[in-house]
Amino acid sequence: MDSIAKTIAPGADAASGGPAPTRAVRPRSAVSAGVGIVGLAGLVGYLLVARYAPGIAAFLGIDWGNRGPMSGPNSAIASVLACGVPMVLWSVFVDKVHRNPSTGIDWTQRRAWRETIDISLTKLAGLWATWGLIALIYATMRYYWTGNYAFSMDLLERVAPWLLLVSVPYMLWLDRRMIEPRDGCYQFGRLLIAPGKPVDGRAIGHHLRAWAVKGFFTAFMLSIVPGNFSALVTVPMSEVLANPYMTGLWALNFLYLIDVHIATVGYILTLKPLDAHIRTANPYGMAWVAALVCYPPFLLMSGGPLDYQVNGADWGHWLAGQETLLIVWAVTLAALTAVYSWATMAFGIRFSNLTHRGIITHGPYAFTRHPAYVSKNLSWWVGAMPFLAVSGGWVEGARNVVLLALVSGVYYWRAKTEEKHLLADPAYVAYWNWAQDHALVPRLFARLTGRQRPLIRLEPDERVGPVA
């Protein structure tokens, strides 16, 4: 981080050593709160329709036959659309994100076709080659054709021809309006079709990293959408309300459904006209290691060396028969998971790991810079109760405590590597400094530890990578 920014004491100006006022006004968020809210409304609306489809059909006089709720995988994908379409509409017609300078688009510009056709064809070569590389990885790795991933591969196979078809008019249309269309995709295409010609290797690296993120996480998110959706649509409400434990589990599953759907929309809609494109993908190798060990097939937690639940049980087991405590635990876990889902909602259509797609400062990010990581880890400690074990005694409990502490350490590592990336953008530096002085969690830690809250000043010539 030293190569990017310098740390200065609060109240001191880095240039003169004199006093410098700290900003009391929270920096503007790149996404409005309304985007996530309308996405949630669309998702909940579709979830109710899918769950009560037989009754709705009967009310409308439609012959539904013996079919039950709309709980299949195609319905689950429809629920992603129901979540994503309102967010796109809000972004365009209310927030008017397509007019943001950060899109790199000048809508008043209409270049002649002949001026950009060569650029567009070169970019299509780069784009299709990138997709081909991703498809080759999918085809080679058997992991992607088993279990839940089989659904992702089937879906991507079905949409691939349409993506190839749509990409042609999209690229031809967009490049006529781009201020600088010769981006990383163009540089990669130029490398392939004109070997030996000079290219921007840094831009190519950004392009490949961005698509590596999209390829890895889109397949993962699509694989987990159907199972969670089906469980919520089909579970009888009598089971949900049977006891506080079951009610708590239903609430947690619903909150995770929100997170999964909005995140899936985010990985899909990396589009410049929506100002949701990837500005930069994290260039630091350790950031990729820290993130990927939290997801299959590299997962270190469930079933891996950092599995903190071996010979353990969750809160429902340990608090069985204690209804008051079950209610307290259920409410606590629901509150923590709600913060986690709220953090994803705050991104709207821009959520993704390992990328910079605009700085988010509203919602739970007004209280801490890493609300998702804080709330997720606290929920694991509260829900798993790792210090208790069904067998192995205190040794097994102690082992699980140490392992969960290591898991929390991994997420602390993720947070630091993400900040190292984002601190290359002055917008994040402004937010970081504001949070140090005004956000609840940093202030609380400063008070508890007695440590001074340093501020950061970005050197004007030390920015890393394109951020627009």
N, C-alpha and C positions, 0 to 999 in steps of 0.2 A: 504493500500500500504506500510505502514511502516514495516510490517512483511516481505515484499519481497525485498524492495530496500531502499537505503538511498539517500537523496538528498544532493548534494555538490555544492558549488559555482563554476561557471566557472573559469577555470584557476587555481584551487586548487586541489592538489592530496589528496585523502581521507586518505591515509595511513600516509603521511609525513607532510601534510599541505603545501607542496611546490607547485610550478607551475606544471600544467599538460597540455600538448598540447591537443587541441580539434581536432578531425578528420575533415579534409576538404573534404575527399573523401566520397561520399555517399555509405553506405553499399550496398552490392550486393543484388538484389531482388531475391526472391525464384522462380519467374516466369519471363520469358523473354517477351518482348513486342510483339514478333512475334506470340505468342500463341493467344492473343486477336485479332490481325490483321487478321490472317487467318480465325479465327472464324467469324469475321465480313464479310470477303469476301465471305465465304460460305453461310452465311445468306442472304446477299444482292443478291448473284447469284440466290439462290432459290426463293427469293421474286420476282425477275424479271420474272423468269420462271413461277411461279404460277400466277402472275398478267397477263402476256401476253400469257398464255397457248393456248388460241384459235388461236391467230395469229401465234404462233410457230408451232402449229399442222397443220394449213393450209399451211404454208411454206414448211413443211416436207411432205405434202401430206397425213396427217393422218386425218381420219374421226373423228372429234371432236363432231359432232352432235350439239345439242342445249346447250351443257354445256358451262358455262362461265368460269371465272378464277377458279383456284384451291384454293378455300377459306375455305373448310371444316375443321373440327377438325383433321381429319387424315392427311391432308396436313399440318396443323399447327405443328403436331408432327414431320412430315417429315422435316419441317424447323428447328426444334431443332436438328435433326440428321445432317442436312446440316451444321449447326453451330458447332456441337460438333466433328464430325469426323475429319475435318481439324485440330482442336486443338489437338486432340489425336495424329494424325500423326506427327504434328510438335513437340509435346512434346517428342515423342519417337525417331523419326528419326533425328531431328535437335538438340533439347536440350538434348536428351538422358537421360531423367529424371529417367528412370528405373535403371540407374547406380548410382544414388545418395545414399550416405550412409544412409540418413534419411528414405529410404524406409524400412530399416531393412531386406533387402534381400541380400543374397550372391549367385550370379548367378553361381559361380563356385562350389557351394555345391549341391550334389545330394544324399541326404540321402536315404537309402533303404526304401521301402514302409513300411516294418514291424516296422521301427523305429518311424514312424509318424502316422500310421493309427489310433492308439488309440487317439492321440491328435486331428487329423482331425475329427474323429467321435464325439468327445466331443465338438469340436467347432461347428460342424454342429448342434448338439443338442442345443447349446447356441444360434446360429444364427436363427434357425427355431423357437425356443421359443420366441426370440425377435420379429421376424416377426409376430408371432401369437399374441403377446401382442399388437402390432401396429394395426393388423387387427381387434382385439377385440375392441380397442378404436374407430376405424373407424366405425365398425358395430354398436356400442352402441350409438355413438353420431349422432343423426338425422341430425345435421347440415351438415355432410359430404355427405348427400344423396339428397341435394336440391341445386338448382341454379347451378352455375359453378362447384361446387365440384362434382356434379353427373358425370361429364365427367372424372374427376380425378379417381373416384372410379371405373368407368367402365373400364378405361384404366389399372388401377392397377390389377383389377380382371383378365383381359386378359393376362397380363404379368406374374402374380404370378406363374402359373405352370411352366413357362419357367425359372424363377428365381430359383425356387426350384430345377429344373433339372440341371441347369448350376452350381449351387453352389457346387454340389458334386465334379465334376472333378476339379473345380477351387480350392476348399479347399485342396483336395488331392495333387494337383500339387504345390500349393503355400507353403504348410507347409514343403515340402521337401527342400525348398530353404530359408525359413525364418531363420534368425539367432536365434531368440527366438520366437517360435510359440505359446508359452503359454501366450497369451495376455488376454485382458478383456473378449473377446468372449469365450475363453477356460475356464476362471475362472467361468463365468456364467454357461456354460455347465456343468462344474464339480459340481457346487453347485446343479444343478438340478438332475444329474444322480448319484451322489455320496454324498448324504447329510451326514453331519457329518465330512467329510474330510476337512482339512484346505484349505481355498481359500483366494485370495487377494481381500478383499472388496473394496479397493480403485480402483483397475483395473475394477471391476464389475461396480462401480459407473461411471467410465469414459465411459465404453461400453454403459451403458444404457442412459447416457446423450447424447452421440454422436448420437445414434439411435433415441432419442427423437427429436433432432434437424432435423435429416434427415426425419423422418416420418412427422413431423409437416410442415416443409417448402416445401418438395417435393410435397405434396398434394396441397398446396397453389399455388406453381408456375405452376404446370400442369393445375390448374383450370383457370388461367388467360391467358395462352398462346393462346387458340383459338380465343377469342374475339378480342384481339388486332391485331392478325395476319389477321383475316378476314376483319377487318375495313380497314387496309392498302391495302390489295389486291383488294378490291372491290370499294373503293371510286373513282369516276371519277376525272380525273385530271382537268377537267373544274371547278369542285367544289373546288379543292385544290387551284387553281390559281385565284379564284373569287375575293378574297380580301386578304389583309395582315393577317387578323385574321384567316381565314381558312388555309392559307399557314402556319402560325405559329402553328396552332393546328396539322396539318399534320406532321410538322417537330418534334413537341414534341412527337407525337404518334410513329413516327419512332425511335426516340432516346430511348423511353421507351421500344420499341420492342427489341432493342439491349440489353438493360439491362435485360429484362425478359428472353430472350433466353440464354444468357451467364450464368446468375444466375441459370437457370434451369439445364443446363449442369453441372454446378458446384455441385449442390445438388445430381445429379445422380452419378457422377463419383468419389465417395470417395474410390478410389482403391489404395492399396499399390504399385502395379507395376507401377502406374503412379505418384507415390510420391504425390498423392492428397488425401491421407487418413487424417482423423481427428487426429491430434497429441493430442490435448486436447479439450474437450468441457468445456465451462465456468463453473467453480464450484461454482460461487457466485449467490445466490438466487436473489438478487436485479438486477443482470444483466439480468436474465430471465424475471423478471417483466418488466424491462425497455424495453426489446425487444418485448415481446409478446403483450404489449398494443398498439403496432404499427401495428398489424395484426389481421384480423378476426380469430375467433369470439370474441377476446378480445379487438378489436379496440376501442380506446377512441376518435378518431378524427371524421371521416365522420359518422354522425348520432349518435355519442356518446357524452359524457359530455364535450369533448374538441372540439366539432365541431365549427370551427371559420368562417363558411360560412352561418350561419343562417341569413336570410334576407339580404344576401349579393349577389354580382354578380362578375364575373371575369372581367379581363381587357378589353375584347371585348365589354362588355356592357358600361363601363365607358368611353371608348375612341372611341366609335362609331362615325363615320364621321370625325375623326381626323386621316387621313391616315398616316401622318408623324409619329405621336405618336404611331400608331398601328405598324408601321414598327420597330420603336425603341424598343417597348415592345416585339415584336415577336423575334427580334434578341437577345435581352437580355435574354429572357426566353430560347431560343434555346441554347445560349452559356452556361447558367447555367446547363441546362439539359444535354448538351453534356459533361460537366465535370462529372456529375453524372454517365452517361453511361460509360464514359472513365474510371472512378474509378472501375466499375464492370469489364470492359474489361481487366484492369490491372491484375486481379486475374486469368484470363484464366479459366482453369478447376477447380480452387480451391476456387471459391466463396462460402461462406455460412455465415450466422449469427451465433453468439455465439460459434465460434470455432476458433482454431488455426490450420492452415494448411500450414504454411510457411509465412514469413514476406515479405510483398510487399513494395518496396521502389521506384519503378520507376513510370513513368507517372505522374498523378496528386499528387501522394504521395511524389513526390519530392518537392512539394510546401506547403503541409500541411498534418498532420497525419490523418485528417478526411475529405477528399475532398467531399465524397458522402454526408455526413451530412451537411456540410457547403453549398454546392451548392443546395441541395434539399430544405433546409430551406429558403435560399435566394430566390429561385424560387417561393416558396409559398407566401412569403411576396410581391414579385413583381407581381405575377399573380393574387392573391386573392384581393389585395388592401383592407385589412380588415377594414380600418378606414372609408370606405364608405359603406352605407347601403341603400337598396331600400325602406326600411320602418323601423320605429323605431327611426329615427333620430340619433343624435350623441351618444345617450346612447347605441344603438345597435352596432354602429361602435366601440365605446370604449370597449364594451364587447368582440367583435370579436378580437380586438387588444390584449386584455389581454389573451384570449384563445389561440391565435396563439403564443403568447409569452410563454405560458405554454407548448405548443407543442414543441417549440424550446428548452425549458428547458428539456423536456423528451429526446430529442436527445443529448443534452449535457450530461445528465445522462447516456445515452447509451454509449457515447464515453468514459466517465470516468470508467464505469464498464468494458468495453472492455479492456481498457488500464491496469486496475488492473490485469486482467487475463494475458494479453500478456507480461506484464513486468516480468513475471516469466521466460521468455526466454532471455538469454543474447543478442540474435540477435535483439530483439525488443528494448532492452535497448540501444544498439549501434545506432539503427535507431532513437530512441527517442532523444538521445543526439545530434546526427547529425542534426536532424530537429530543435531542439531548437536553434542551432547556425547558421544554414545555410538555412533552409526552409523559403520561403517568408512570409507565414502567421504568424508563431510564431515570426519572427523578426519584422514584422509590428506591431503586438500587443505589443511587448516589447517596441518598439519605441513610440507608442501612449500612453502607460500607464506609461512608465518610470520604469517599474519593471525589475529586474534582471532576466535573464533566467537561472534557476538552471539546473544542470545536475544530472543524477541519476547513482549510482553505485550499482550493484547487489551483494549482499552477496553470496559467493560461496556455502553456505550451506542452502540457503533459497529459492531454486527453488521449484515451485509448480507443481507436476504432470509430467507425461512423455511428452517430447517435441520432441522426435525422432520417 
